[in-house]
Amino acid sequence: MLVLIALLGYLAADLLGTPSGGRRSALAASATQLGPPGTYAGGSCMELQPTTGDRHTTVFLDAGHGGPDPGSTGTAPSGKAVYEKQFTLPVELETASLLRADGYTVVVSRTTDGPVAALGPGDLNGVILTSTGEHVETAARVRCANEAHAAVLVSIHFNAFSDPSAGGALTTYDPSRSFAAASRRLALLLQRDIVSSLARSGWHVESRGVVTDTSVGAPALTTAAASYGHLFILGPRLAGFNNDPSQMPGALVEPLFITDPAETAIVQSTAGRHAIASGIAQAVERFLATSRGA
């Protein structure tokens, strides 16, 4: 069975895809940070208003990892190490731009290469998150989605595996929530539309399908996380561990494997990131359209 890898590593010195100063300024001018002061790090949990029309619907997009959590380590075609967080952020921001242009309010977990939570003592061990910090950081993303009163949640990640020949797209949802059927429908749309969008741009990526978060087998950082048995951002309430779970249908997408240099080359390209973002945006819009019609 495919095992998802989420290893903590070191910070990348040069962050491909991190928004330029001008783009950060433009985002700051058009964004509002949610939550009480001091809850989130600067540039995190930001609400972006529609740029065309207004559908009065909010979408939450999460750029996985960031700042002291680089995510999985991959390999570029040049042989250089790359980090998952380098790619999740530009894909998130591109997806947000597409959705805003179609009238949606978008809340993003982060707009910079930094953490989402306002981290405190004990959350960091040097330049990486402690297990406590990892929990605080993920809980902040869930809290942001809930404070946004989002209609849908999409968490953006990239896959990794010990065999560099492994590749393809995978989408995950939680089967235990009261809205599990809606989450599954969202996941199916995301999987289909991401793969189709990549194909239209000339990249024929294997579809690994839709799986539940109880079956992915991701390594847990703590015994409590292993006992929980779900992805925190999608999973149900567990007193003392996940007290306030996400309150909307959601899915986690992994469009490519960054341990496959050929697939890393796709997401390193502007066209590749646009294809992925287009697939996500299309799927979200299809999901929301059918939800309104239900």
C-alpha positions in Angstrom: 0.0 0.0 0.0 1.2 3.5 -0.8 2.5 5.2 2.3 2.4 9.0 2.5 5.5 10.6 3.9 5.4 13.7 5.9 8.9 14.1 7.3 10.2 17.3 8.9 13.3 18.6 7.3 15.3 21.8 7.1 14.3 25.1 5.8 15.0 25.7 2.1 17.4 28.5 1.3 15.7 29.6 -1.9 11.9 29.2 -1.9 10.6 28.5 -5.4 7.1 30.0 -5.8 7.1 32.2 -2.7 5.2 35.4 -3.6 7.3 38.3 -4.6 7.3 41.5 -2.5 5.0 43.2 -4.9 2.5 40.3 -4.8 2.7 40.1 -1.1 1.9 43.8 -0.9 -1.1 43.4 -3.3 -2.4 40.5 -1.2 -2.0 42.5 2.0 -3.9 45.4 0.6 -6.9 43.2 -0.4 -6.9 40.8 2.6 -8.2 40.8 6.1 -6.9 38.6 8.8 -9.5 36.6 10.7 -9.6 35.7 14.4 -8.7 37.5 17.6 -5.3 39.4 17.6 -2.4 37.2 18.3 -4.1 34.0 17.1 -2.4 33.7 13.8 1.0 34.5 12.4 1.4 37.5 10.1 0.0 36.8 6.6 -2.0 33.8 7.8 -5.7 33.1 7.9 -6.4 35.8 5.4 -9.8 36.6 3.8 -9.7 37.6 0.2 -12.8 39.2 -1.3 -14.1 38.4 -4.8 -12.6 40.4 -7.6 -15.6 39.9 -9.9 -19.2 39.8 -8.6 -20.1 38.2 -5.3 -21.6 34.7 -4.9 -21.8 35.2 -1.1 -19.9 31.9 -0.6 -16.6 31.3 1.1 -14.0 28.7 0.1 -11.2 27.7 2.5 -7.8 26.8 0.8 -5.0 25.4 2.9 -1.4 25.5 1.6 0.1 22.6 3.4 3.2 23.0 5.6 5.1 26.3 5.6 7.7 28.1 7.6 9.3 25.8 10.1 7.5 22.8 8.5 8.9 22.2 5.0 6.8 19.0 4.5 8.2 16.2 2.4 11.5 16.4 0.6 11.6 15.8 -3.1 14.0 15.9 -6.0 14.1 18.3 -9.0 15.3 17.1 -12.4 18.6 18.8 -11.7 19.0 16.5 -8.6 18.5 19.4 -6.2 16.4 18.9 -3.1 13.0 20.6 -3.1 10.4 20.9 -0.3 6.7 20.4 -0.4 5.9 23.8 1.1 7.6 25.5 -1.9 4.8 24.3 -4.1 1.7 24.2 -2.0 1.7 28.0 -1.5 1.8 29.1 -5.1 -0.9 26.6 -6.1 -3.1 27.8 -3.2 -2.7 31.4 -4.3 -3.3 30.6 -8.0 -6.5 28.7 -7.0 -7.7 31.6 -4.9 -7.2 34.0 -7.7 -9.3 31.9 -10.1 -12.1 31.5 -7.5 -12.1 35.1 -6.6 -12.4 36.0 -10.3 -15.6 34.0 -10.4 -17.2 35.7 -7.4 -16.1 33.6 -4.4 -14.7 34.9 -1.2 -11.6 32.9 -0.4 -9.9 32.4 3.0 -6.3 31.1 2.7 -4.4 29.5 5.5 -1.3 31.4 4.6 0.0 34.0 2.1 3.7 33.7 2.9 6.3 31.1 3.7 5.5 31.0 7.4 3.4 29.2 10.0 -0.3 29.7 10.3 -0.4 29.7 14.1 1.2 32.3 16.3 3.8 29.9 17.7 4.9 30.1 21.3 7.6 28.6 23.6 7.7 24.8 23.2 6.4 24.9 19.6 9.9 25.0 18.0 13.0 23.0 18.3 15.5 25.2 16.6 14.2 25.8 13.2 11.6 22.9 13.1 8.3 22.3 14.8 8.1 20.1 17.8 5.3 17.5 18.0 3.4 20.1 20.1 4.0 22.8 17.5 2.8 20.5 14.8 -0.5 20.0 16.6 -0.9 23.7 17.3 -0.1 24.5 13.7 -2.6 22.1 12.2 -5.3 23.1 14.7 -4.9 26.7 13.6 -5.7 25.7 10.0 -8.9 24.0 11.2 -9.8 27.0 13.4 -9.3 29.3 10.5 -11.6 27.3 8.2 -14.3 27.3 10.9 -13.9 31.1 11.6 -14.3 31.7 7.9 -17.7 29.8 7.9 -16.4 28.2 4.7 -18.7 26.1 2.6 -15.9 23.8 1.6 -12.3 23.1 2.6 -9.4 22.0 0.3 -6.0 21.2 1.7 -3.2 21.2 -0.9 -0.2 18.9 -0.5 2.2 17.0 -2.6 3.0 13.3 -2.2 6.3 11.6 -1.6 7.6 8.0 -1.6 10.8 6.1 -1.1 10.7 4.9 -4.7 11.3 7.8 -7.1 9.4 6.0 -9.9 6.1 6.3 -7.9 3.9 9.1 -9.2 0.3 10.1 -9.8 -2.5 12.1 -8.2 -4.4 11.1 -5.0 -7.3 12.7 -3.1 -8.3 11.9 0.5 -11.5 12.5 2.5 -12.7 11.5 5.9 -15.5 8.9 5.9 -16.6 9.4 9.6 -18.1 12.9 9.4 -21.8 13.7 9.2 -21.1 15.3 5.8 -18.9 12.3 4.6 -21.0 11.8 1.5 -20.5 15.5 0.5 -16.8 15.2 1.2 -16.5 12.1 -1.0 -18.3 13.8 -3.8 -15.9 16.8 -3.5 -12.9 14.4 -3.5 -14.1 12.6 -6.6 -14.6 15.9 -8.4 -11.1 17.1 -7.3 -9.4 13.9 -8.4 -11.1 13.9 -11.8 -10.7 17.6 -12.6 -7.0 17.9 -11.5 -6.0 14.9 -13.6 -8.1 16.1 -16.5 -6.6 19.7 -16.3 -3.1 18.3 -16.3 -3.9 16.1 -19.3 -5.3 19.1 -21.2 -1.9 20.8 -20.6 0.0 17.8 -21.9 0.8 16.0 -18.7 -0.8 12.5 -18.4 -0.5 11.8 -14.7 -1.7 8.5 -13.3 -4.9 8.7 -11.3 -4.5 6.9 -8.0 -8.1 7.6 -7.1 -9.9 8.7 -4.0 -9.1 7.1 -0.6 -10.3 7.7 3.0 -8.0 9.2 5.5 -8.3 6.1 7.7 -6.6 4.0 5.0 -3.6 6.1 3.9 -1.2 4.9 6.6 0.6 8.2 7.1 3.2 8.1 9.9 2.1 9.9 13.0 4.4 12.1 15.1 2.9 11.1 18.4 1.1 8.2 20.0 -2.1 10.3 20.4 -2.0 11.1 16.6 -1.6 7.5 15.8 -4.5 6.5 18.0 -6.6 9.2 16.4 -6.3 7.5 13.0 -7.5 10.4 10.9 -6.0 13.4 9.2 -6.5 16.2 11.7 -7.6 18.8 9.2 -10.4 16.5 8.0 -11.1 14.3 10.9 -13.8 14.1 13.7 -13.8 15.4 17.2 -11.8 13.6 19.8 -11.9 15.2 23.2 -8.5 16.4 24.3 -6.9 16.0 20.9 -9.2 17.5 18.3 -11.8 19.5 20.3 -13.1 21.6 17.4 -12.9 19.8 14.1 -13.6 21.2 10.7 -17.3 22.0 10.2 -17.6 21.7 6.4 -17.1 19.1 3.6 -13.4 18.8 2.8 -10.7 16.9 1.0 -6.9 16.8 0.8 -5.3 16.7 -2.6 -1.9 15.5 -3.6 -1.7 16.1 -7.4 1.9 14.9 -7.9 4.8 13.1 -6.2 7.7 15.5 -5.6 10.0 12.5 -5.2 9.5 11.8 -8.9 11.8 14.3 -10.7 9.5 14.3 -13.8 6.5 15.2 -11.7 8.5 17.8 -9.7 9.3 19.4 -13.1 5.5 19.9 -13.7 4.9 21.7 -10.5 8.1 23.8 -10.9 6.6 25.2 -14.0 4.1 28.1 -14.1 1.9 26.1 -16.5 1.9 23.1 -14.3 0.9 25.0 -11.2 -1.8 26.7 -13.2 -3.2 23.4 -14.5 -3.4 22.1 -10.9 -5.0 25.2 -9.7 -7.5 25.2 -12.5 -8.5 21.7 -11.7 -9.0 22.5 -8.1 -11.1 25.6 -8.8 -13.2 23.8 -11.4 -14.0 21.0 -9.0 -14.8 23.4 -6.1 -17.2 25.3 -8.4 -18.9 22.1 -9.6 -19.3 20.9 -6.1 -20.8 24.2 -4.8 -23.1 24.4 -7.9 -24.5 20.9 -7.3 -24.7 21.5 -3.5 -26.9 24.6 -4.1 -29.1 22.5 -6.4 -29.4 19.7 -4.0 
